[in-house]
Structure formats: C-alpha cells, structure tokens
Amino acid sequence: MSLPDKSRGTLVSVEKLSSHSALKLRIAQRIARIPKRFPVRHGIVLYRITYWTELSGKPQLATGLLSIPKNHRAQTSVMWLNGTNPTRSEAPSAGGLVGLLVGALFAGSGHLLLAPDYIGLGTSDTYHPYMHAVSTVDAATDFIRAVASHCDSEGMEWCPRLMLVGYSQGAHAVAVLQRQLEASPIQEAEVLASASIAPPLDLANVTLPWALEGHAASHSTYLAYIAHSYSRAYNQALESLLTDEAATLVRELFDGLHVGDEIMKQLPPTPLPMFRDDWVQGYRAGESSWFRRALEENEAFDWAPRAPLRLYYGDADVDVHPNDALLGAEKIRKRGGNVEVVPVGHFDHASVVYHAVPLVQEWFGRVGKA
C-alpha cells in the first residue's frame, strides 16, 4: 500500500457545501443588513477544498473555500484573504455567512472565488500562525495549486489571471502574497491587481506601538493573538513577553474553539497589563528582542509591487490606524512600487470593509476585462 502524497499543493478532497441562486444571494444581503450592498448577477456553488501545505517544514492539512459562478465561464479568479478570526468554525469554508457573502460578492459577479481558511482554521487541528508571512503565503499558494488541480480533474478551465483582496489580517496577507508571487512566480497564477483593506503593514513601527496603547477595544485580542502565534512560530517562551498569568490565559483562549467576543471579555480592556514591564520599557527604548525581530521579519511594505496595489482605509479606523496605509504607501513608492491609497470615508474598522468591497468589486471588473 502506497503512502499518501503529502507534497505541497496536493489536493486531498472536495466537498460540495451548498448552491444558491442569485435571488437567494440578494435576499441574504438584506438579511445580513450589510450597510453597502453589492450587485449579484450569478448564482454560485460553494465547495470546501482540503489540501496539503506546510508549517515549520512539516506537511500540514489545510482547507479553503472555492466558489464557482453558475452558468457562467469565469475569465478571472479572485482570492479573498480573511480578516482576524480566532475560531475554526468561523473560517470561510465552514459554511457560514463569511463564505456565503464573499462567494456572492465575487463569484456572484462572475469570478472564480478562492478563500483559504489559513493554517489552524477551518478543519485544521493545529494553532493558527496569525500574521506570520511565510505560513500565510504557503497556505495561499498551495491552495491555488490545489484548486487548479481540481479544475483540471473536473474538466473545468482554471483561471490563472488572479486578483487579490483582503481585509485587516487579510490585507497584510494580500501584500505579502503579492510580493511572493511576483518575486517567485508559480505557473498557476499571474497577479493582475490587489486590494488591501485596512492594512497593517509596518508591524514593528506603526501597528504595534499604536495597538499597545489600547486605542481600540480589540487591541488586547490582536496583540495576544500575535504574541501566541509568534511564540509558536519562532519557538520562543510566551512568558518572555507576557506575564505568567496572561501567558496561561492566552494559551487557553487561542485554541481555535473560543470566539472573538469571548476572548475579548476575558482579556484586559487594554493590552499593557498583559505584557511584562521590562519588555515594554525595552521596546519603547528601541531595544531588540525576539518579538521585535519577528514583527520586523513579517512587515509587508519593503517591496515594489509591479501589479497595481490599492490600499483602502477608513478615516475613523482606530483598530488599524490610517497611518499604516499612508506611511506604508510612502515607503512602497520610494522603492518604485505601483501603489495607490484610497480613502473610503469616515468609517471605523468594522464598517470600512463593507464600503470598500463594492469599490474593489467594480475595479476588479474593469481590470478583468482589460
């Protein structure tokens, strides 16, 4: 008996989740009370794709959502990279509202829609390497390969002309993924354009200092999540960064089972009490540490995109400060990158995505026809 092929990008299984008419999708928009609705022209079919990727050099199963427009031959593909989510059952392929809405948004407008769950979410049983560039890129590129393989096996035409869009954590993922696909192209994909909504780009010098002061109720969750992620990814003791009590609590909360609201309620209302005083003082003084080096290693601005990259932000966003987009774009331009900043309006972090995605949908429609 031969051993299963666990090489990166190998397709393991395809499970049909649901099928929806265009009318049903329009009704779902109304039920979801989305503040800015988007046009839906096609019905969609949703599938969960299970495939092999890699984590810390070892094979790792991962999942993602594939959405196909009904009765329409897609000419382009869109990859949606999801925002911060600590809960496996709320990943795009879990069959919930997130997958349905992004499927309706992009497959419903005629694209092939891919949405990786990321490692550690969906049906994956390991930790989620949150905001970790290498594992994010690996999971996304291997998902592209797996979907292309599925299309080939089913006699469907794969669409290598790819556009990327993501929100918050996914906005960071968009930038690092485009950077990698342009530096080391894969035959299954050519990036046409990318849209990054509320993007945390300079983690060490903009994102963390702002979040550390606790300007938003969610900042404790974000920082606990990234501390937990990097302690695992870089094999460092969480207690070197957080207090013993906070480290124990964070390990319990970020197990893939707790939902965001539950995590937020159990963490301190501001992040500083979670961190060791000596580390905070050293960070503010500019001292090096494993966590600072990890944040610097996972930045998303030190490159020059060839395909157009648009950074969308809301003026009222206190979760990810507008300066992350503005200063990030300035740094990218200095490197000769093709970048544009798009102010969406006076919207906070939770609402900016709903006002940005219809703009992205319209832009992708024009790019795909070019």
Secondary structure, DSSP 8 states (H G I E B T S, - for coil): -------TT-EEEEEEEEEE-HHHHHHHHHHHT-SS-----S-EEEEEEEEEEEETTEEEEEEEEEEEETT---S-EEEEE------GGGSGGGSSHHHHHHIIIIITTT-EEEEE--TTSTT--S---TT-HHHHHHHHHHHHHHHHHHHHHTT-----EEEEEEETHHHHHHHHHHHHHHHS--TT-EEEEEEEES----IIIIIHHHHHTT-STTHHHHHHHHHHHHHHHTT--GGGTB-HHHHHHHHHHTTTTS-HHHHHHHS-SSSGGGB-HHHHHHHHTT---HHHHHHHHT-S-SS--SS-EEEEEETT-SSS-HHHHHHHHHHHHHTT--EEEEEEES--HHHHHHHHHHHHHHHHHHHHH-
